[in-house]
Amino acid sequence: MRELAAKFVPAADEVYRLQNGTDTECRFFQKFAEKGHYGSRPGASRQGTYAVTPGGELLASVNSNNPERIATLLRDALAKWEKLAPGDRLPAGNPKGQAPDLRRAERHYPDGGLVLHVYSRDLPRADEAAGWRGKAWNQDYAWFQKQEARRFLPAEVRVGQKHDVPAPLVRRLARAHLVDNVRGQTRPFDEKHVETARLTAEVKAVDGDVVSLRLDGATRAAAEGTWPVGGLRGGRNATPQKRGYEAALLGKATYDVKAERFLTFELVAVGTRWGATQFNVRRDDPGPAPMGVLFTLAGDGPWERVAPAFFNEVYGWGR
């Protein structure tokens, strides 16, 4: 696999945006995906692995995590690549000219703000599921603009001062990041689903320009409605459902008031989740059961500049 993969330029992206978007990048994907393994199936996911030329010519595709099938895909793609004339491998024009048309959420990356790496996983329980389901975890990113990050602190910084983090920032966490995506994809909560969203920051110490904070709070979001829970095969079998997550929040952070940035940030949500959504693989494990979410300070490498999963639905930036 390593030898085969070394002959390709790997790229990964969220398929929902690619198969439904309208900018140049999305149309490029849609052109070759329609010729792939799920092509000509309206409404079906285009999830999978595709091998294509820089010009968008499909070489091979499959939706599988089986290494043998992926190796076969790569061999088939290389065989087709070798048969192509050099002029058929490249795009007709210079793709750099299409850059202004791209509508990626990453263009709103909050430089100078607060970027958190978000991890979710089930917590131990007596009836813990066996196999990968019992060990599953997922990740995401949470963004705060520079002025939003400063609002985690009170206007006047002194030891003992307590400050309620503005409700819109905490409600964003409850809607977009305190969700049950441990085993797969889910949906964010609507604004009306958030019943509790509280986070208090207490100044524990001030050392020069560095302020130490203690964070504690609670959230609860609950939704009722009619939706399917059976994945792709049960996509049309919508039934009455309930889902939610209620958690206590506890954390700590340090902030440099002169540099106007967080130096450290750790926040843990521990609570109970219940219900299932179409693609989060909870149909046979709806709970209630314990789940935890961890927020830690992210780095600034290109692999950590991925937009939050529900950026378009919840954040409302750049609209």
C-alpha positions as CSV (number, residue, x, y, z in Angstrom):
1,M,0.0,0.0,0.0
2,R,2.8,2.5,0.9
3,E,4.5,1.8,-2.4
4,L,1.3,2.3,-4.4
5,A,0.2,5.4,-2.4
6,A,3.6,7.0,-3.0
7,K,2.6,7.3,-6.7
8,F,-0.5,9.4,-5.9
9,V,-1.2,12.8,-4.4
10,P,-3.6,12.1,-1.6
11,A,-6.4,14.5,-0.7
12,A,-9.4,14.2,1.7
13,D,-12.5,16.3,2.0
14,E,-16.1,16.3,3.3
15,V,-18.3,14.7,0.6
16,Y,-21.5,16.4,1.6
17,R,-20.2,19.8,0.5
18,L,-18.5,18.5,-2.6
19,Q,-21.6,16.6,-3.9
20,N,-24.0,19.5,-3.1
21,G,-22.0,22.7,-3.7
22,T,-21.9,24.8,-6.8
23,D,-18.5,26.4,-6.9
24,T,-15.7,25.3,-9.2
25,E,-14.2,22.7,-6.8
26,C,-17.6,21.1,-6.2
27,R,-18.4,20.9,-9.9
28,F,-15.0,19.3,-10.5
29,F,-15.8,16.6,-8.0
30,Q,-19.3,16.0,-9.3
31,K,-18.1,15.6,-12.8
32,F,-16.0,12.5,-12.1
33,A,-18.1,11.2,-9.1
34,E,-21.1,10.8,-11.5
35,K,-19.0,8.3,-13.4
36,G,-17.9,6.4,-10.2
37,H,-19.3,3.6,-8.1
38,Y,-22.5,5.6,-6.9
39,G,-22.9,7.6,-10.1
40,S,-26.4,8.0,-11.7
41,R,-28.1,7.5,-8.3
42,P,-29.9,10.8,-7.5
43,G,-29.8,11.6,-3.8
44,A,-27.3,8.9,-2.9
45,S,-24.0,9.7,-1.2
46,R,-20.9,10.0,-3.4
47,Q,-18.7,8.9,-0.5
48,G,-15.7,6.8,-1.4
49,T,-12.2,6.8,-2.7
50,Y,-11.6,8.2,-6.2
51,A,-8.4,8.1,-8.3
52,V,-8.5,10.9,-11.0
53,T,-6.2,12.7,-13.2
54,P,-5.4,16.4,-12.5
55,G,-7.8,17.1,-15.4
56,G,-10.6,15.3,-13.7
57,E,-10.6,12.1,-15.7
58,L,-11.9,9.2,-13.5
59,L,-9.4,6.3,-13.3
60,A,-11.0,4.2,-10.6
61,S,-13.3,4.4,-7.6
62,V,-14.7,2.4,-4.7
63,N,-16.3,2.9,-1.3
64,S,-14.4,0.6,1.0
65,N,-12.0,0.6,3.9
66,N,-10.6,-2.8,3.0
67,P,-6.9,-2.4,2.2
68,E,-6.9,-5.1,-0.4
69,R,-9.8,-3.4,-2.4
70,I,-8.0,0.0,-2.1
71,A,-4.8,-1.6,-3.4
72,T,-6.7,-3.0,-6.3
73,L,-8.1,0.4,-7.0
74,L,-4.7,2.0,-7.0
75,R,-3.2,-0.7,-9.4
76,D,-6.2,-0.2,-11.8
77,A,-5.8,3.5,-11.7
78,L,-2.1,3.4,-12.4
79,A,-2.7,1.0,-15.3
80,K,-5.1,3.4,-16.9
81,W,-2.8,6.4,-16.2
82,E,0.0,4.8,-18.1
83,K,-2.2,4.4,-21.1
84,L,-3.2,8.1,-21.2
85,A,-1.4,10.5,-23.5
86,P,0.5,13.3,-21.7
87,G,-2.0,15.8,-23.0
88,D,-5.0,13.9,-21.6
89,R,-3.6,13.8,-18.1
90,L,-3.7,17.6,-17.4
91,P,-6.5,20.2,-17.2
92,A,-7.1,22.3,-20.2
93,G,-6.4,25.6,-18.4
94,N,-4.5,26.9,-15.4
95,P,-6.6,26.0,-12.3
96,K,-5.1,28.9,-10.3
97,G,-7.4,31.2,-12.2
98,Q,-10.4,29.4,-10.6
99,A,-9.3,30.1,-7.0
100,P,-11.5,33.2,-6.5
101,D,-14.6,31.1,-7.2
102,L,-13.9,28.7,-4.3
103,R,-16.3,28.8,-1.4
104,R,-14.5,26.8,1.2
105,A,-15.4,27.6,4.9
106,E,-11.6,27.6,5.6
107,R,-11.4,31.1,4.0
108,H,-13.0,32.3,7.3
109,Y,-10.3,30.7,9.5
110,P,-10.0,33.0,12.6
111,D,-6.4,34.2,12.5
112,G,-5.5,35.5,15.9
113,G,-8.6,33.9,17.4
114,L,-9.2,30.8,19.4
115,V,-9.1,27.5,17.6
116,L,-10.0,24.3,19.5
117,H,-9.5,20.7,18.6
118,V,-12.7,18.8,19.6
119,Y,-12.7,15.1,20.5
120,S,-15.8,13.0,21.3
121,R,-16.0,9.5,22.6
122,D,-18.2,7.2,24.7
123,L,-17.4,6.8,28.3
124,P,-17.0,3.4,30.0
125,R,-20.2,1.6,31.0
126,A,-21.2,-1.9,32.1
127,D,-22.7,-2.8,28.8
128,E,-20.0,-1.3,26.6
129,A,-20.3,-2.4,23.0
130,A,-17.7,-4.8,21.7
131,G,-15.4,-4.2,18.7
132,W,-14.8,-0.9,17.1
133,R,-18.0,0.6,18.4
134,G,-16.8,0.4,22.0
135,K,-13.5,2.2,21.0
136,A,-14.9,4.7,18.5
137,W,-14.1,8.4,18.8
138,N,-14.4,11.4,16.5
139,Q,-12.9,14.9,16.1
140,D,-13.8,18.3,14.9
141,Y,-12.7,21.9,15.3
142,A,-14.3,24.9,17.1
143,W,-13.6,28.4,16.0
144,F,-13.8,31.8,17.8
145,Q,-12.8,35.1,16.3
146,K,-10.3,37.2,18.1
147,Q,-12.9,39.5,19.6
148,E,-15.0,36.5,20.7
149,A,-12.0,34.8,22.4
150,R,-11.4,37.9,24.5
151,R,-15.1,37.7,25.7
152,F,-14.2,34.5,27.6
153,L,-12.6,36.9,30.1
154,P,-14.2,39.7,32.2
155,A,-13.6,43.2,31.1
156,E,-11.8,43.9,34.4
157,V,-9.3,41.2,35.1
158,R,-8.6,40.7,38.9
159,V,-8.3,37.6,41.0
160,G,-11.7,36.2,42.1
161,Q,-13.6,38.0,39.4
162,K,-16.3,35.8,37.8
163,H,-17.6,36.3,34.3
164,D,-20.4,34.6,32.4
165,V,-19.2,33.8,28.9
166,P,-21.7,35.4,26.5
167,A,-24.6,33.1,25.8
168,P,-24.3,33.1,22.0
169,L,-20.8,31.6,22.3
170,V,-21.8,28.8,24.7
171,R,-25.0,28.1,22.7
172,R,-22.8,27.6,19.6
173,L,-20.8,25.0,21.4
174,A,-24.0,23.3,22.5
175,R,-25.5,23.3,19.0
176,A,-22.4,22.4,16.9
177,H,-19.9,20.6,19.1
178,L,-21.7,18.9,22.0
179,V,-23.3,16.4,19.6
180,D,-23.2,12.7,19.4
181,N,-20.9,12.1,16.4
182,V,-18.8,9.5,18.1
183,R,-19.5,6.7,15.6
184,G,-20.4,8.7,12.6
185,Q,-22.1,11.8,11.2
186,T,-24.9,13.5,12.9
187,R,-26.8,16.8,12.7
188,P,-26.3,20.0,14.7
189,F,-29.0,21.1,17.1
190,D,-31.2,24.0,16.1
191,E,-31.3,27.2,18.3
192,K,-34.7,26.2,19.7
193,H,-33.3,22.9,20.9
194,V,-30.8,24.5,23.4
195,E,-32.4,24.4,26.9
196,T,-29.3,25.2,28.9
197,A,-26.0,26.9,27.9
198,R,-23.9,28.3,30.7
199,L,-20.2,28.7,31.1
200,T,-18.5,30.8,33.8
201,A,-14.9,31.9,33.8
202,E,-13.3,32.7,37.1
203,V,-9.9,34.5,37.4
204,K,-7.7,32.3,39.6
205,A,-4.4,34.1,39.1
206,V,-2.7,37.0,37.3
207,D,1.0,36.8,36.6
208,G,2.1,39.8,34.7
209,D,0.2,39.6,31.4
210,V,-0.9,36.0,31.9
211,V,-4.4,35.4,33.4
212,S,-5.3,31.9,34.7
213,L,-9.0,31.0,34.4
214,R,-11.2,28.3,35.8
215,L,-14.1,27.3,33.6
216,D,-17.3,25.6,34.7
217,G,-20.8,25.3,33.4
218,A,-23.5,23.1,31.9
219,T,-25.4,22.6,28.7
220,R,-28.4,20.6,27.6
221,A,-29.9,20.3,24.1
222,A,-32.8,18.1,23.2
223,A,-34.7,17.6,20.0
224,E,-37.9,15.7,19.0
225,G,-39.2,15.0,15.5
226,T,-39.4,12.5,12.7
227,W,-36.3,11.3,11.0
228,P,-34.6,8.0,9.9
229,V,-32.0,6.3,12.0
230,G,-31.0,3.4,9.7
231,G,-28.2,4.8,7.6
232,L,-28.4,4.8,3.8
233,R,-30.6,1.7,3.6
234,G,-33.1,3.2,6.0
235,G,-33.0,6.7,4.5
236,R,-36.8,6.8,3.8
237,N,-38.0,5.1,6.9
238,A,-38.6,8.1,9.1
239,T,-40.1,7.5,12.5
240,P,-40.8,9.6,15.6
241,Q,-37.4,10.1,17.4
242,K,-35.8,12.0,20.3
243,R,-32.2,12.9,20.8
244,G,-30.1,15.0,23.1
245,Y,-27.0,15.6,25.2
246,E,-26.8,17.0,28.7
247,A,-23.4,17.7,30.2
248,A,-21.4,19.4,32.9
249,L,-18.5,21.5,31.8
250,L,-15.2,22.0,33.6
251,G,-11.9,23.4,32.4
252,K,-8.9,25.7,32.7
253,A,-7.1,28.2,30.5
254,T,-4.4,30.8,30.4
255,Y,-4.7,34.0,28.4
256,D,-2.0,36.6,27.5
257,V,-3.8,40.0,27.7
258,K,-0.9,41.8,26.0
259,A,-0.6,39.3,23.1
260,E,-4.4,38.9,23.1
261,R,-4.4,35.2,22.7
262,F,-4.9,32.0,24.7
263,L,-1.8,30.2,25.7
264,T,-3.6,27.1,27.0
265,F,-7.2,25.9,26.9
266,E,-8.7,22.7,28.2
267,L,-12.5,22.1,28.6
268,V,-14.2,18.8,29.3
269,A,-17.9,18.0,28.9
270,V,-19.1,14.9,30.6
271,G,-22.7,13.9,30.5
272,T,-25.5,11.7,29.0
273,R,-26.5,11.4,25.4
274,W,-29.6,9.7,24.1
275,G,-31.3,9.0,20.8
276,A,-30.0,8.4,17.2
277,T,-29.7,10.1,13.9
278,Q,-29.5,8.7,10.4
279,F,-25.8,8.3,10.1
280,N,-24.4,8.2,13.7
281,V,-24.7,4.4,14.0
282,R,-26.8,4.6,17.2
283,R,-29.9,2.7,16.0
284,D,-29.1,-0.3,18.2
285,D,-27.5,1.8,21.0
286,P,-29.7,4.8,21.6
287,G,-28.9,5.1,25.3
288,P,-29.2,7.0,27.5
289,A,-25.5,6.4,28.0
290,P,-22.4,8.4,29.1
291,M,-20.4,10.4,26.5
292,G,-17.5,12.9,26.9
293,V,-16.2,15.7,24.7
294,L,-12.8,17.3,25.1
295,F,-11.8,20.8,23.8
296,T,-8.0,21.5,23.6
297,L,-6.0,24.3,22.0
298,A,-5.2,23.4,18.4
299,G,-2.0,24.2,16.6
300,D,-1.8,26.3,13.4
301,G,-0.5,23.6,11.0
302,P,-2.4,23.3,7.7
303,W,-4.0,20.0,8.9
304,E,-5.5,21.9,11.9
305,R,-7.2,24.6,9.8
306,V,-10.1,22.4,8.9
307,A,-13.4,24.2,9.3
308,P,-16.0,23.1,11.9
309,A,-18.3,20.4,10.6
310,F,-21.4,22.6,11.0
311,F,-19.8,25.9,10.1
312,N,-22.3,26.8,7.4
313,E,-25.3,25.7,9.5
314,V,-24.4,27.2,12.9
315,Y,-21.7,29.8,12.7
316,G,-23.2,32.3,10.3
317,W,-19.9,34.0,9.4
318,G,-19.4,35.6,6.0
319,R,-23.0,35.2,4.9
